[in-house]
Amino acid sequence: MLPVTPEQLKRAAHDVHVFWDEAQSNPALLRFLAPFGRPELGRLSRAFERATSVEEITTESHPAFGTWLAALLAREHRDVPPMRVKGLGEPQWDSRLLVPSMEFTAPMMLSTSVADPAANDTTGRSRITSLIVAGSVKAPAVVVTGASLVIAGDLDTEVLIADGCVLIGGTVRAKVVVNPAEHIGRDSTLRAVGWQVGQSVECTVFDSPRFALTCPVKAEVVLRAPNLMPTPEGIDRAGQLLAAGLLAPPTLSRSALLSRVRRGESVLR
C-alpha cells in the first residue's frame, strides 16, 4: 500500500476545485477525472476532508475518490522510480489497494469472477477487487475481469484485456487492446464495466465492440468498435499481424493471448 497521511488527505480536499479548473483546459486530465460525467466536487472535497485514513477513500465501490486521489498523489511521486515486483501479494480478505508506480515481471490479473473452464478462463478470482495506482504500470499483460483498475499515469504492456472498470490517465501502449464486455452482469452478478483513457491508445490490434473511447486511438487494425462491425479485410489484416491461433473471427482468443504472454512468446508475427 502507498502510505497517505491525514495531511495529504486534507490537502487533497482543498485541491479538488483547483484540479477541476485545471482539467477544463487539459482534455486528457478531464477524461480521467470525469470518465462518465461531471463529478460532484462538494462530495469529493467533503470525503477527503473527513477521511482519517486512505482506506476510507479506497473502499468506495466505484473508484471516483480513488481516481482523484491517485491523480493528485502521482504528481507528488512523479520522480520516484517504480516498484519492481513479480506480482501483488493476495490480501487475506477482499481488498482495494492504493499503490505507487509498479513494474510487474509477470502478467497482472484482477478478477471478481470464478474461473470458467468452458470459456478457457483460467484467471480465477482475485481478492484484490480494486487496484488504484498513483503512477504508471508496466507489465507483460494486464487482465481485468469485473474488477476495477485505476492508473493515473501510463500503461505499457503486451496485452490489455479491459473487461471491467478500467480508467487510465496517461497513454496505453500495447500490442493488443481488447474490451470484450457486451453487458453489465452475468448470471445475476453485477460487474463493474466501462473504460476510459486520458491521453491516447497506441496499439497494433484494437477490439472494443460496445464501449467507445473519447481519446485518440492509433491502431493498425480495429477489429470492432461501437457502430463498426468486423470486415473480412480487417480480419485478414489482423490474421497477418497476429501469431497463429490468436484470432477467432471476429474476436481475439483471450486464453491464447495470455498463454503466449506467460510463455514469453510474442503475440505478433
MILUM-216356 format. One line per 4 residues: number of its first residue (from 1); their letters; for each residue x, y, z of N, C-alpha, C, O, CB. Coordinates in steps of 0.05 Angstrom, whole numbers, always signed. Glycine has a CB too. Layout:
NUM	a	X:Y:Z:X:Y:Z:X:Y:Z:X:Y:Z:X:Y:Z  ...
END
This chain:
1	mlpv	+17:-24:+0:+0:+0:+0:+17:+25:+0:+39:+25:+12:-19:+0:+24  +8:+46:-13:+21:+71:-13:+12:+87:+12:-12:+93:+14:+16:+87:-39  +30:+94:+30:+21:+108:+54:+12:+136:+47:+24:+150:+31:+44:+110:+75  -11:+144:+59:-22:+171:+55:-28:+183:+83:-42:+171:+99:-48:+169:+37
5	tpeq	-17:+206:+88:-21:+219:+114:-47:+234:+115:-57:+242:+94:+3:+238:+120  -58:+239:+139:-81:+256:+141:-77:+283:+129:-96:+295:+119:-90:+258:+170  -52:+294:+131:-47:+320:+119:-50:+319:+89:-59:+339:+77:-18:+329:+127  -42:+297:+76:-45:+295:+47:-74:+294:+40:-82:+306:+19:-30:+270:+37
9	lkra	-90:+281:+56:-119:+280:+50:-132:+307:+53:-149:+315:+37:-133:+259:+69  -124:+322:+74:-134:+349:+77:-126:+367:+54:-142:+383:+45:-124:+361:+104  -101:+364:+45:-92:+380:+22:-107:+373:-3:-114:+390:-19:-62:+375:+18  -114:+347:-6:-129:+339:-29:-157:+351:-29:-168:+359:-50:-132:+308:-30
13	ahdv	-169:+354:-5:-195:+366:-3:-195:+395:-13:-214:+404:-26:-205:+366:+26  -173:+409:-8:-171:+437:-17:-163:+439:-46:-168:+459:-59:-151:+452:+0  -150:+418:-57:-141:+418:-85:-162:+410:-105:-158:+414:-129:-117:+401:-87  -184:+400:-96:-205:+389:-114:-214:+410:-134:-214:+405:-158:-229:+378:-98
17	hvfw	-221:+433:-124:-232:+454:-142:-211:+465:-161:-216:+471:-184:-245:+477:-126  -186:+468:-151:-164:+478:-167:-158:+457:-189:-154:+464:-212:-139:+483:-150  -159:+431:-182:-153:+410:-201:-175:+409:-223:-168:+405:-246:-153:+383:-186  -200:+414:-215:-222:+414:-234:-219:+437:-254:-224:+434:-278:-249:+415:-220
21	deaq	-211:+460:-244:-206:+483:-261:-184:+477:-281:-186:+484:-305:-199:+508:-245  -163:+464:-272:-141:+457:-290:-150:+438:-312:-141:+440:-334:-118:+445:-274  -168:+420:-305:-177:+399:-324:-193:+412:-347:-195:+399:-368:-194:+379:-310  -204:+435:-343:-220:+448:-364:-204:+454:-388:-214:+456:-411:-234:+473:-353
25	snpa	-178:+458:-385:-160:+464:-407:-141:+441:-413:-121:+444:-427:-145:+489:-402  -146:+417:-401:-130:+394:-404:-148:+370:-410:-156:+356:-392:-112:+389:-378  -154:+364:-436:-173:+343:-443:-166:+316:-431:-184:+301:-423:-175:+341:-473  -140:+309:-430:-132:+283:-420:-139:+281:-390:-150:+260:-382:-102:+278:-424
29	llrf	-133:+301:-375:-140:+301:-347:-170:+301:-342:-180:+288:-324:-127:+326:-333  -184:+316:-359:-213:+316:-357:-226:+289:-362:-244:+280:-348:-226:+337:-376  -215:+275:-382:-226:+248:-388:-221:+229:-364:-237:+211:-359:-213:+237:-413  -198:+232:-351:-191:+215:-329:-208:+221:-304:-218:+203:-291:-162:+217:-322
33	lapf	-211:+246:-297:-225:+254:-273:-255:+252:-276:-269:+248:-256:-217:+283:-266  -265:+254:-300:-294:+253:-304:-301:+234:-327:-311:+243:-348:-306:+282:-309  -295:+208:-324:-298:+190:-346:-327:+185:-354:-333:+178:-377:-285:+164:-340  -346:+187:-335:-374:+180:-341:-393:+203:-334:-416:+199:-330:-382:+156:-325
37	grpe	-383:+228:-333:-400:+251:-327:-387:+269:-306:-367:+262:-293:-427:+241:-317  -398:+293:-303:-387:+313:-285:-388:+303:-256:-409:+294:-247:-403:+339:-288  -366:+305:-242:-366:+296:-214:-378:+316:-195:-381:+340:-202:-337:+290:-205  -386:+307:-171:-396:+326:-151:-372:+335:-134:-362:+321:-117:-417:+312:-133
41	lgrl	-363:+359:-140:-339:+370:-127:-342:+372:-97:-324:+366:-82:-331:+397:-139  -366:+381:-88:-370:+383:-59:-368:+356:-46:-357:+354:-24:-398:+395:-54  -379:+336:-58:-378:+309:-46:-349:+299:-45:-341:+287:-25:-395:+289:-63  -334:+304:-66:-305:+296:-66:-290:+311:-44:-275:+299:-29:-293:+302:-93
45	sraf	-294:+337:-42:-280:+353:-22:-286:+344:+6:-269:+342:+23:-286:+382:-26  -312:+339:+11:-320:+330:+38:-309:+303:+45:-301:+298:+68:-351:+330:+41  -308:+285:+25:-297:+258:+30:-268:+260:+39:-259:+246:+57:-300:+241:+5  -252:+276:+25:-224:+279:+32:-220:+294:+59:-203:+287:+75:-208:+294:+10
49	erat	-237:+313:+64:-235:+329:+88:-242:+312:+113:-229:+315:+134:-255:+353:+87  -261:+294:+111:-270:+278:+134:-254:+252:+137:-255:+240:+159:-299:+272:+131  -240:+244:+116:-226:+218:+118:-203:+219:+138:-188:+239:+139:-215:+210:+90  -201:+198:+154:-179:+196:+173:-158:+176:+164:-136:+174:+176:-189:+189:+201
53	svee	-164:+161:+143:-145:+141:+132:-151:+137:+103:-173:+143:+94:-147:+114:+148  -131:+127:+88:-135:+123:+60:-155:+101:+54:-168:+101:+32:-108:+116:+47  -159:+83:+73:-179:+61:+69:-207:+73:+65:-224:+61:+51:-178:+42:+92  -213:+95:+78:-239:+107:+75:-244:+117:+46:-267:+121:+38:-243:+130:+95
57	itte	-223:+123:+32:-225:+131:+4:-226:+108:-15:-242:+107:-33:-201:+150:-3  -208:+88:-10:-206:+66:-29:-228:+45:-27:-232:+29:-45:-179:+52:-26  -243:+45:-5:-264:+25:-2:-290:+33:-17:-310:+18:-16:-270:+21:+27  -290:+56:-30:-314:+64:-46:-318:+43:-69:-298:+35:-81:-310:+93:-58
61	shpa	-342:+35:-73:-348:+14:-93:-340:+22:-121:-328:+7:-136:-377:+7:-93  -346:+47:-129:-336:+58:-154:-313:+76:-148:-316:+94:-131:-358:+72:-171  -290:+73:-161:-266:+87:-152:-264:+116:-160:-243:+125:-171:-242:+73:-163  -285:+132:-156:-284:+160:-162:-265:+175:-144:-247:+190:-153:-312:+173:-161
65	fgtw	-268:+171:-118:-250:+184:-99:-221:+175:-104:-202:+191:-104:-258:+177:-69  -217:+149:-108:-191:+138:-113:-178:+149:-138:-154:+153:-139:-192:+108:-114  -194:+154:-158:-184:+165:-183:-172:+193:-178:-150:+199:-188:-206:+167:-204  -186:+209:-164:-177:+236:-159:-152:+236:-141:-133:+250:-145:-199:+253:-145
69	laal	-153:+219:-120:-130:+217:-102:-105:+207:-117:-83:+217:-112:-137:+198:-78  -109:+187:-134:-86:+176:-149:-74:+198:-167:-49:+200:-169:-95:+152:-166  -90:+214:-180:-80:+235:-197:-65:+256:-181:-44:+266:-190:-103:+249:-212  -75:+263:-157:-61:+283:-141:-35:+272:-130:-14:+286:-130:-79:+291:-118
73	lare	-35:+247:-121:-11:+235:-109:+10:+229:-131:+34:+230:-125:-18:+209:-95  +1:+224:-155:+20:+218:-177:+39:+242:-182:+62:+238:-189:+5:+211:-203  +28:+266:-177:+45:+289:-181:+66:+291:-159:+89:+299:-164:+28:+315:-181  +59:+283:-135:+78:+284:-113:+100:+263:-116:+122:+266:-106:+64:+280:-86
77	hrdv	+93:+241:-130:+112:+218:-132:+123:+215:-160:+133:+193:-167:+97:+192:-123  +121:+235:-177:+129:+232:-205:+159:+226:-208:+166:+214:-228:+122:+258:-220  +175:+233:-189:+204:+228:-191:+213:+202:-177:+236:+196:-176:+220:+251:-180  +194:+188:-165:+200:+163:-151:+200:+140:-170:+180:+136:-185:+179:+158:-127
81	ppmr	+221:+124:-172:+222:+101:-190:+201:+80:-183:+193:+78:-160:+250:+88:-191  +192:+65:-203:+171:+45:-198:+181:+22:-181:+205:+16:-181:+159:+35:-224  +162:+10:-166:+169:-14:-152:+169:-37:-171:+150:-41:-187:+149:-19:-128  +190:-54:-171:+192:-76:-189:+186:-102:-174:+201:-110:-156:+220:-77:-203
85	vkgl	+164:-115:-181:+156:-140:-167:+146:-160:-188:+140:-152:-211:+134:-133:-146  +144:-185:-180:+132:-205:-197:+102:-201:-198:+90:-202:-220:+139:-233:-188  +90:-197:-175:+61:-193:-174:+53:-183:-146:+70:-182:-128:+45:-219:-181  +29:-175:-143:+19:-166:-117:+11:-189:-100:-2:-208:-109:-5:-147:-121
89	gepq	+19:-188:-75:+11:-209:-56:-19:-208:-50:-30:-186:-47:+26:-207:-30  -32:-231:-49:-60:-231:-44:-66:-225:-15:-55:-238:+3:-72:-259:-52  -83:-205:-9:-90:-200:+19:-107:-222:+30:-118:-239:+15:-106:-173:+21  -109:-223:+56:-125:-245:+69:-154:-242:+63:-168:-262:+59:-120:-245:+99
93	wdsr	-164:-217:+61:-192:-212:+55:-194:-195:+30:-174:-184:+21:-206:-198:+79  -218:-194:+19:-223:-177:-4:-212:-149:+2:-217:-138:+24:-253:-176:-12  -199:-137:-17:-186:-111:-11:-185:-93:-35:-185:-103:-58:-158:-116:+0  -183:-67:-30:-179:-47:-50:-153:-33:-43:-151:-21:-22:-203:-27:-53
97	llvp	-133:-34:-61:-107:-24:-55:-100:+1:-70:-108:+5:-93:-86:-46:-61  -84:+18:-57:-72:+42:-69:-42:+37:-68:-30:+34:-47:-81:+68:-54  -30:+38:-92:-1:+32:-94:+13:+54:-112:+0:+68:-126:+4:+4:-107  +40:+55:-110:+55:+74:-127:+59:+62:-154:+48:+41:-161:+82:+81:-114
101	smef	+76:+74:-171:+82:+63:-197:+93:+35:-194:+109:+30:-176:+103:+81:-212  +85:+17:-212:+92:-11:-209:+103:-22:-236:+94:-14:-257:+68:-28:-200  +123:-40:-234:+133:-54:-257:+131:-84:-250:+146:-94:-233:+162:-46:-265  +113:-98:-263:+108:-126:-258:+124:-143:-278:+125:-137:-301:+78:-133:-260
105	tapm	+137:-165:-268:+151:-183:-285:+134:-206:-295:+141:-221:-312:+176:-194:-271  +110:-209:-283:+91:-229:-291:+64:-215:-298:+60:-193:-290:+86:-251:-269  +47:-228:-314:+21:-216:-320:+6:-208:-295:+6:-222:-275:+4:-234:-337  -7:-185:-296:-23:-175:-274:-53:-180:-280:-63:-171:-300:-18:-145:-268
109	mlst	-65:-195:-261:-93:-202:-266:-110:-196:-242:-104:-203:-220:-95:-232:-273  -132:-181:-247:-152:-174:-227:-178:-186:-236:-187:-181:-259:-154:-143:-223  -191:-202:-219:-216:-215:-227:-235:-217:-203:-227:-225:-181:-210:-242:-239  -260:-212:-208:-281:-217:-188:-298:-241:-197:-319:-247:-185:-299:-192:-183
113	svad	-290:-254:-218:-305:-277:-229:-290:-303:-224:-265:-304:-226:-310:-273:-259  -305:-324:-218:-293:-350:-215:-284:-360:-243:-298:-355:-262:-312:-370:-201  -262:-375:-244:-252:-385:-270:-274:-402:-283:-288:-417:-270:-227:-401:-266  -276:-399:-310:-296:-413:-325:-282:-431:-346:-274:-421:-367:-315:-392:-340
117	paan	-279:-457:-339:-264:-475:-358:-277:-476:-385:-263:-480:-405:-263:-503:-346  -304:-473:-387:-318:-475:-412:-309:-452:-431:-310:-455:-455:-348:-474:-408  -301:-430:-419:-292:-407:-435:-262:-405:-436:-251:-384:-444:-305:-381:-424  -248:-426:-427:-219:-426:-426:-209:-403:-408:-188:-391:-413:-207:-423:-454
121	dttg	-224:-396:-388:-217:-375:-370:-204:-387:-345:-217:-401:-329:-242:-357:-361  -178:-382:-342:-163:-394:-320:-152:-373:-301:-134:-378:-285:-139:-411:-331  -164:-349:-303:-154:-327:-286:-162:-330:-257:-148:-321:-239:-163:-301:-296  -185:-343:-252:-193:-346:-224:-203:-320:-212:-206:-300:-226:-171:-358:-208
125	rsri	-208:-321:-186:-218:-298:-172:-195:-285:-155:-181:-299:-141:-242:-305:-154  -193:-259:-157:-173:-245:-141:-185:-232:-117:-208:-223:-118:-158:-223:-158  -171:-232:-95:-181:-218:-71:-178:-188:-74:-191:-173:-59:-166:-228:-46  -162:-179:-93:-159:-150:-97:-181:-142:-117:-178:-147:-141:-130:-143:-108
129	tsli	-202:-130:-107:-224:-123:-124:-221:-96:-138:-235:-90:-157:-250:-123:-108  -203:-80:-127:-197:-54:-139:-168:-46:-134:-159:-47:-111:-216:-32:-127  -154:-39:-155:-126:-31:-153:-124:-2:-164:-131:+3:-187:-107:-50:-168  -114:+16:-147:-111:+44:-154:-81:+50:-154:-68:+47:-133:-126:+63:-134
133	vags	-71:+59:-177:-42:+64:-180:-37:+94:-183:-46:+106:-202:-31:+48:-205  -22:+105:-163:-15:+134:-164:+10:+137:-180:+31:+145:-170:-12:+145:-136  +9:+130:-206:+33:+130:-223:+28:+113:-247:+5:+112:-257:+57:+120:-208  +48:+100:-258:+47:+85:-283:+50:+55:-277:+59:+47:-255:+67:+94:-303
137	vkap	+44:+39:-297:+46:+10:-295:+59:-1:-320:+53:+7:-342:+18:-4:-290  +77:-21:-316:+89:-36:-337:+86:-65:-330:+94:-74:-308:+119:-28:-343  +75:-81:-349:+71:-110:-343:+69:-125:-369:+62:-113:-390:+45:-114:-326  +76:-151:-369:+73:-167:-394:+45:-167:-404:+40:-166:-428:+83:-195:-389
141	avvv	+25:-169:-386:-3:-168:-393:-18:-157:-369:-10:-160:-346:-13:-197:-401  -41:-144:-376:-59:-134:-355:-87:-143:-362:-97:-137:-383:-57:-102:-353  -98:-159:-344:-125:-171:-348:-143:-163:-326:-137:-168:-302:-123:-202:-351  -165:-150:-332:-185:-141:-312:-211:-154:-319:-222:-149:-341:-187:-110:-311
145	tgas	-222:-170:-301:-248:-183:-306:-267:-176:-283:-265:-188:-261:-244:-214:-308  -284:-157:-288:-304:-149:-268:-293:-131:-246:-308:-116:-234:-315:-173:-255  -267:-131:-242:-255:-114:-221:-250:-86:-231:-258:-79:-254:-228:-127:-212  -238:-69:-215:-232:-41:-222:-202:-36:-222:-188:-45:-204:-247:-22:-203
149	lvia	-193:-22:-243:-165:-15:-244:-163:+15:-252:-174:+23:-272:-150:-32:-265  -149:+30:-235:-145:+58:-239:-115:+63:-241:-100:+56:-222:-158:+76:-217  -105:+75:-263:-77:+81:-266:-75:+111:-273:-84:+119:-294:-63:+63:-288  -63:+126:-255:-61:+155:-260:-42:+162:-283:-45:+183:-296:-53:+169:-235
153	gdld	-22:+145:-288:-2:+150:-308:-6:+133:-333:-29:+129:-342:+25:+146:-297  +16:+124:-344:+16:+108:-369:+14:+78:-363:+20:+69:-341:+41:+114:-386  +6:+63:-383:+6:+34:-382:+21:+23:-406:+14:+29:-429:-23:+23:-381  +42:+8:-401:+58:-5:-421:+55:-35:-418:+63:-46:-397:+88:+4:-421
157	tevl	+45:-49:-438:+40:-78:-436:+39:-91:-463:+35:-77:-483:+14:-83:-420  +41:-117:-464:+37:-132:-489:+7:-133:-495:-1:-128:-518:+49:-160:-487  -9:-141:-475:-37:-145:-479:-53:-132:-456:-47:-136:-433:-43:-176:-480  -73:-116:-463:-92:-106:-444:-119:-117:-450:-130:-113:-472:-92:-74:-445
161	iadg	-131:-131:-430:-158:-141:-432:-174:-126:-410:-172:-132:-387:-160:-172:-428  -190:-107:-419:-204:-89:-400:-234:-97:-399:-251:-83:-410:-201:-60:-409  -239:-119:-385:-267:-129:-382:-277:-122:-354:-286:-140:-340:-268:-159:-387  -275:-96:-348:-284:-87:-321:-285:-57:-322:-292:-45:-342:-265:-97:-299
165	cvli	-279:-44:-299:-278:-15:-298:-248:-7:-299:-233:-11:-279:-291:-4:-272  -239:+4:-321:-211:+10:-326:-208:+39:-333:-219:+48:-354:-199:-9:-348  -194:+54:-316:-190:+83:-321:-160:+88:-321:-146:+82:-301:-205:+100:-299  -150:+100:-343:-121:+104:-346:-117:+134:-353:-129:+143:-373:-109:+85:-367
169	ggtv	-101:+148:-337:-98:+176:-341:-80:+184:-364:-83:+205:-376:-89:+189:-317  -60:+167:-370:-40:+174:-390:-44:+159:-416:-66:+160:-427:-12:+167:-379  -23:+147:-426:-24:+133:-452:-22:+103:-448:-7:+94:-431:-1:+143:-470  -38:+89:-464:-36:+59:-465:-19:+52:-489:-26:+59:-512:-64:+46:-466
173	rakv	+3:+38:-484:+20:+28:-506:+20:-3:-504:+29:-14:-484:+49:+39:-504  +9:-16:-524:+6:-45:-523:+6:-56:-551:+5:-41:-571:-21:-53:-509  +9:-82:-553:+7:-95:-579:-23:-102:-585:-32:-99:-608:+24:-121:-580  -37:-111:-565:-65:-118:-568:-81:-105:-545:-74:-108:-522:-69:-149:-569
177	vvnp	-103:-92:-552:-121:-80:-532:-149:-91:-538:-160:-88:-560:-121:-49:-534  -161:-103:-517:-187:-115:-520:-205:-106:-498:-198:-106:-474:-185:-146:-520  -230:-97:-505:-251:-92:-485:-275:-108:-494:-291:-98:-510:-258:-61:-483  -277:-133:-485:-297:-151:-496:-325:-148:-484:-344:-161:-494:-288:-179:-492
181	aehi	-329:-132:-463:-355:-131:-449:-378:-122:-467:-375:-103:-482:-353:-112:-425  -399:-137:-466:-423:-130:-481:-448:-128:-463:-470:-123:-472:-428:-150:-503  -444:-132:-437:-466:-130:-418:-455:-124:-391:-431:-128:-385:-483:-155:-418  -472:-114:-373:-463:-105:-346:-460:-129:-328:-441:-131:-313:-483:-86:-334
185	grds	-479:-148:-328:-478:-170:-309:-481:-197:-323:-489:-199:-346:-500:-167:-288  -474:-218:-309:-477:-245:-319:-487:-263:-296:-475:-262:-274:-450:-256:-331  -507:-278:-302:-518:-296:-281:-525:-281:-256:-519:-289:-234:-498:-319:-275  -539:-258:-260:-548:-241:-238:-525:-229:-221:-530:-219:-199:-567:-257:-220
189	tlra	-501:-231:-230:-478:-219:-216:-470:-193:-228:-463:-192:-252:-454:-239:-215  -472:-171:-212:-465:-145:-223:-435:-143:-226:-419:-152:-209:-475:-123:-205  -426:-131:-248:-398:-127:-254:-393:-98:-260:-410:-85:-273:-389:-145:-277  -371:-88:-252:-363:-61:-259:-353:-61:-288:-334:-76:-295:-341:-49:-240
193	vgwq	-366:-47:-306:-359:-47:-334:-357:-19:-345:-375:-2:-338:-379:-64:-350  -337:-13:-360:-334:+13:-373:-304:+20:-372:-290:+12:-354:-351:+34:-359  -296:+36:-391:-267:+43:-390:-263:+70:-404:-279:+78:-421:-250:+22:-403  -241:+82:-397:-234:+108:-409:-203:+112:-406:-191:+103:-387:-249:+132:-395
197	vgqs	-192:+124:-426:-163:+130:-426:-160:+160:-430:-173:+172:-448:-148:+114:-448  -143:+173:-415:-140:+202:-416:-125:+211:-441:-136:+227:-456:-126:+211:-392  -100:+202:-444:-83:+213:-465:-88:+200:-493:-98:+214:-511:-54:+210:-458  -82:+175:-496:-85:+162:-521:-80:+132:-519:-70:+122:-498:-66:+174:-542
201	vect	-88:+117:-539:-82:+88:-541:-66:+84:-566:-73:+93:-588:-109:+71:-542  -43:+70:-563:-26:+63:-586:-22:+33:-585:-10:+22:-567:+2:+78:-584  -33:+19:-606:-31:-10:-606:-31:-20:-635:-34:-4:-654:-55:-22:-591  -28:-46:-638:-28:-58:-664:-56:-68:-671:-66:-62:-693:-8:-82:-665
205	vfds	-69:-82:-652:-96:-92:-657:-114:-82:-635:-108:-84:-611:-97:-123:-658  -137:-70:-642:-156:-59:-623:-184:-71:-627:-193:-74:-650:-158:-27:-626  -197:-79:-605:-223:-92:-607:-240:-84:-583:-235:-92:-560:-220:-123:-608  -260:-67:-588:-278:-58:-567:-306:-54:-579:-312:-32:-588:-268:-31:-554
209	prfa	-323:-75:-579:-348:-74:-593:-369:-55:-582:-387:-46:-596:-360:-100:-595  -368:-49:-556:-390:-34:-544:-381:-7:-533:-395:+13:-537:-403:-50:-522  -359:-6:-519:-351:+18:-505:-331:+34:-521:-310:+25:-528:-340:+11:-477  -339:+59:-526:-322:+77:-542:-304:+93:-524:-310:+98:-501:-340:+96:-559
213	ltcp	-281:+100:-534:-262:+117:-521:-263:+145:-534:-267:+147:-558:-232:+106:-522  -261:+166:-517:-261:+193:-528:-233:+203:-533:-230:+225:-544:-276:+211:-510  -212:+188:-526:-185:+196:-531:-177:+187:-559:-190:+170:-571:-166:+184:-510  -155:+197:-570:-145:+187:-596:-136:+158:-594:-124:+150:-574:-122:+205:-606
217	vkae	-143:+142:-614:-135:+114:-615:-120:+110:-641:-130:+115:-663:-160:+95:-614  -95:+101:-639:-78:+95:-662:-73:+65:-663:-59:+55:-646:-51:+111:-661  -85:+52:-682:-83:+23:-684:-80:+15:-714:-91:+28:-731:-108:+9:-672  -64:-5:-719:-61:-15:-746:-86:-28:-756:-94:-26:-779:-37:-34:-749
221	vvlr	-100:-43:-738:-125:-56:-744:-145:-52:-722:-139:-57:-698:-120:-87:-749  -169:-42:-729:-191:-41:-710:-211:-62:-718:-225:-60:-738:-205:-12:-710  -211:-84:-702:-230:-106:-708:-259:-97:-705:-275:-100:-723:-224:-130:-691  -265:-87:-681:-292:-78:-675:-291:-52:-659:-272:-48:-643:-308:-100:-660
225	apnl	-311:-36:-662:-315:-12:-646:-345:-6:-646:-359:-17:-663:-298:+12:-657  -355:+11:-628:-383:+18:-629:-391:+27:-657:-379:+45:-669:-390:+40:-609  -412:+15:-668:-423:+21:-694:-404:+13:-717:-406:+22:-739:-429:+51:-697  -384:-4:-710:-365:-14:-731:-363:-44:-729:-352:-55:-709:-337:+0:-727
229	mptp	-374:-58:-748:-373:-87:-749:-347:-96:-761:-335:-82:-777:-397:-98:-764  -338:-120:-755:-314:-131:-767:-318:-135:-797:-339:-143:-806:-305:-157:-753  -297:-130:-812:-298:-134:-841:-279:-156:-849:-259:-161:-834:-291:-108:-856  -284:-170:-871:-265:-190:-880:-236:-180:-883:-217:-193:-877:-274:-203:-906
233	egid	-234:-155:-893:-208:-143:-897:-194:-139:-870:-170:-144:-867:-210:-116:-912  -209:-129:-850:-198:-125:-824:-189:-151:-810:-168:-152:-798:-217:-111:-806  -205:-171:-813:-199:-197:-802:-174:-209:-815:-157:-220:-802:-223:-217:-804  -173:-207:-842:-149:-217:-856:-124:-202:-847:-103:-214:-843:-153:-214:-886
237	ragq	-126:-175:-844:-103:-160:-836:-94:-167:-808:-70:-170:-803:-109:-130:-838  -113:-171:-790:-107:-179:-762:-94:-206:-762:-75:-211:-747:-132:-179:-744  -103:-224:-780:-92:-251:-782:-63:-250:-791:-47:-267:-783:-108:-268:-800  -56:-231:-808:-29:-228:-817:-10:-217:-795:+13:-224:-795:-28:-209:-841
241	llaa	-21:-201:-777:-5:-189:-756:-2:-206:-732:+19:-207:-719:-17:-162:-748  -23:-221:-725:-24:-237:-700:-11:-264:-704:-12:-275:-726:-52:-239:-690  +0:-275:-683:+11:-302:-683:-12:-321:-688:-35:-316:-681:+25:-309:-657  -6:-344:-699:-27:-364:-706:-42:-372:-681:-31:-376:-660:-14:-389:-719
245	glla	-69:-375:-685:-86:-385:-663:-97:-364:-645:-113:-370:-627:-71:-404:-647  -90:-338:-649:-100:-317:-632:-126:-305:-642:-140:-293:-626:-79:-296:-629  -132:-309:-667:-156:-296:-679:-177:-317:-682:-174:-338:-695:-149:-283:-706  -200:-312:-669:-224:-329:-672:-246:-310:-683:-262:-300:-667:-232:-343:-645
249	pptl	-248:-306:-709:-265:-285:-720:-293:-285:-708:-305:-306:-705:-267:-288:-750  -303:-261:-701:-289:-235:-704:-276:-225:-679:-273:-201:-675:-309:-214:-714  -269:-243:-661:-257:-236:-636:-229:-247:-633:-220:-263:-649:-275:-245:-612  -216:-238:-611:-189:-249:-604:-192:-270:-583:-209:-269:-566:-171:-226:-594
253	srsa	-176:-291:-585:-176:-312:-565:-160:-302:-541:-135:-302:-541:-163:-338:-577  -174:-295:-520:-161:-284:-496:-144:-305:-482:-122:-299:-473:-182:-274:-476  -153:-330:-481:-137:-351:-468:-111:-356:-483:-90:-360:-471:-153:-377:-465  -112:-355:-510:-88:-359:-526:-69:-336:-523:-44:-339:-521:-95:-363:-555
257	llsr	-80:-311:-521:-63:-288:-517:-47:-291:-491:-23:-287:-490:-80:-262:-516  -62:-298:-469:-49:-300:-443:-29:-323:-442:-8:-320:-430:-69:-303:-421  -35:-345:-455:-16:-367:-456:+10:-360:-468:+31:-367:-459:-29:-391:-470  +9:-345:-490:+33:-336:-504:+49:-317:-487:+74:-318:-485:+27:-324:-531
261	vrrg	+35:-298:-474:+49:-279:-456:+62:-293:-433:+85:-286:-426:+29:-257:-446  +48:-312:-421:+60:-327:-398:+85:-342:-407:+104:-345:-391:+39:-347:-387  +85:-352:-431:+109:-367:-441:+131:-349:-451:+152:-358:-460:+100:-387:-463  +126:-323:-451:+146:-304:-460:+148:-302:-491:+168:-293:-502:+172:-311:-449
265	esvl	+126:-311:-505:+126:-311:-534:+112:-285:-544:+96:-274:-529:+113:-336:-545  +118:-278:-568:+105:-254:-579:+77:-260:-588:+70:-282:-596:+121:-244:-603  +60:-240:-586:+32:-243:-595:+29:-234:-624:+8:-238:-637:+13:-227:-578  +51:-222:-635:+51:-214:-663:+69:-232:-679:+88:-244:-669:+59:-184:-666
269	r	+64:-233:-705:+81:-249:-723:+108:-236:-727:+125:-246:-741:+67:-254:-750
END
